[in-house]
Amino acid sequence: MERKNCKTPDWQYTGGTIEIPDGWFVYKVDLDCEHPYAVICQCGPFDETVNISIPKSLAYYLSTHFCGSKVMREQIEEDTRRSIRNVLGI
């Protein structure tokens, strides 16, 4: 199955800003749609959620490169090896 997204090389040159206020956390991110966005939440009496736009240049980079924490990458790799061993019965 071929995976699809809306990004184009032009996204690399599309600027913008993103701000996540203190007290809010990122709940969901979609970098593959035409207008990349994040859903942020604020826990409290009203449990408010808000969609914020993600600059296309950042969305392009994050969806093109394996980025993030080195520790997280190593954990994903180890989980994959463990899963393959379990399937093969090794």
Backbone hydrogen bonds in HBPLUS format (Angstrom, degrees):
<---DONOR---> <-ACCEPTOR-->    atom                        ^
c    i                          cat <-CA-CA->   ^        H-A-AA   ^      H-
h    n   atom  resd res      DA  || num        DHA   H-A  angle D-A-AA Bond
n    s   type  num  typ     dist DA aas  dist angle  dist       angle   num
A0006-CYS N   A0032-ASP O   2.88 MM  26  5.69 149.9  1.97 135.6 145.5     1
A0011-TRP N   A0008-THR O   2.94 MM   3  5.64 155.7  2.00 121.2 127.9     2
A0012-GLN N   A0009-PRO O   3.11 MM   3  5.86 157.7  2.16 119.3 124.3     3
A0013-TYR N   A0010-ASP O   3.02 MM   3  5.74 160.1  2.06 121.9 127.1     4
A0014-THR N   A0011-TRP O   3.12 MM   3  5.15 171.3  2.13 114.0 113.9     5
A0057-SER N   A0014-THR O   3.17 MM  43  5.38 137.5  2.36 164.6 155.3     6
A0024-TRP N   A0021-PRO O   3.21 MM   3  5.80 148.6  2.32 138.9 138.7     7
A0025-PHE N   A0041-CYS O   2.90 MM  16  5.44 150.3  1.99 146.1 155.9     8
A0041-CYS N   A0025-PHE O   2.85 MM  16  5.44 157.5  1.90 153.7 160.7     9
A0027-TYR N   A0039-VAL O   2.74 MM  12  5.47 170.1  1.75 163.6 165.8    10
A0028-LYS N   A0039-VAL O   3.34 MM  11  5.06 153.0  2.42 133.3 136.1    11
A0039-VAL N   A0028-LYS O   2.75 MM  11  5.06 161.3  1.78 145.8 150.4    12
A0030-ASP N   A0037-TYR O   2.94 MM   7  5.57 167.8  1.95 163.0 165.2    13
A0037-TYR N   A0030-ASP O   3.15 MM   7  5.57 152.4  2.23 142.0 148.5    14
A0054-ILE N   A0036-PRO O   3.00 MM  18  5.34 164.6  2.03 126.2 125.1    15
A0038-ALA N   A0052-ILE O   2.85 MM  14  5.37 153.8  1.92 155.0 163.7    16
A0052-ILE N   A0038-ALA O   2.80 MM  14  5.37 162.3  1.83 158.8 164.9    17
A0040-ILE N   A0050-VAL O   2.82 MM  10  5.38 168.5  1.83 163.3 163.0    18
A0050-VAL N   A0040-ILE O   2.87 MM  10  5.38 154.4  1.93 152.8 160.3    19
A0042-GLN N   A0048-GLU O   2.87 MM   6  5.34 150.9  1.96 158.8 163.0    20
A0058-LEU N   A0055-PRO O   3.06 MM   3  5.43 122.4  2.41 106.4 119.7    21
A0059-ALA N   A0055-PRO O   2.98 MM   4  6.31 162.9  2.01 155.1 160.7    22
A0060-TYR N   A0056-LYS O   2.80 MM   4  5.91 156.8  1.85 147.9 153.7    23
A0061-TYR N   A0057-SER O   3.17 MM   4  6.34 165.2  2.19 141.4 144.9    24
A0062-LEU N   A0058-LEU O   2.91 MM   4  6.10 176.6  1.92 159.5 160.5    25
A0063-SER N   A0059-ALA O   2.95 MM   4  5.95 149.7  2.05 144.5 152.3    26
A0064-THR N   A0060-TYR O   2.99 MM   4  5.93 118.7  2.38 141.0 155.2    27
A0064-THR N   A0061-TYR O   3.20 MM   3  5.19 148.6  2.30 100.1 109.4    28
A0065-HIS N   A0061-TYR O   2.99 MM   4  5.92 158.4  2.04 159.5 161.6    29
A0073-ARG N   A0069-SER O   3.03 MM   4  6.35 158.9  2.07 148.0 153.3    30
A0074-GLU N   A0070-LYS O   2.97 MM   4  6.22 163.0  2.00 151.2 155.4    31
A0075-GLN N   A0071-VAL O   2.95 MM   4  6.17 150.6  2.04 144.9 153.3    32
A0076-ILE N   A0072-MET O   2.94 MM   4  6.19 158.9  1.98 153.5 158.3    33
A0077-GLU N   A0073-ARG O   2.98 MM   4  6.24 161.7  2.01 151.7 156.7    34
A0078-GLU N   A0074-GLU O   2.93 MM   4  6.14 159.3  1.98 146.7 152.3    35
A0079-ASP N   A0075-GLN O   2.88 MM   4  6.07 159.1  1.92 149.5 155.6    36
A0080-THR N   A0076-ILE O   2.95 MM   4  6.16 150.8  2.03 146.2 154.2    37
A0081-ARG N   A0077-GLU O   2.98 MM   4  6.31 161.3  2.01 151.3 155.7    38
A0082-ARG N   A0078-GLU O   2.93 MM   4  6.14 162.1  1.96 151.4 156.5    39
A0083-SER N   A0079-ASP O   2.93 MM   4  6.09 153.9  2.00 144.1 151.1    40
A0084-ILE N   A0080-THR O   2.99 MM   4  6.25 160.4  2.02 153.4 158.0    41
A0085-ARG N   A0081-ARG O   2.94 MM   4  6.19 161.7  1.97 151.9 157.1    42
A0086-ASN N   A0082-ARG O   2.97 MM   4  6.19 154.1  2.04 145.6 152.5    43
A0087-VAL N   A0083-SER O   3.05 MM   4  6.32 155.0  2.11 148.1 154.3    44
A0088-LEU N   A0084-ILE O   2.94 MM   4  6.14 160.1  1.98 152.6 158.1    45
A0089-GLY N   A0085-ARG O   2.81 MM   4  5.77 119.5  2.18 137.6 153.2    46
A0090-ILE N   A0085-ARG O   2.93 MM   5  4.99 153.6  2.00 144.1 147.4    47
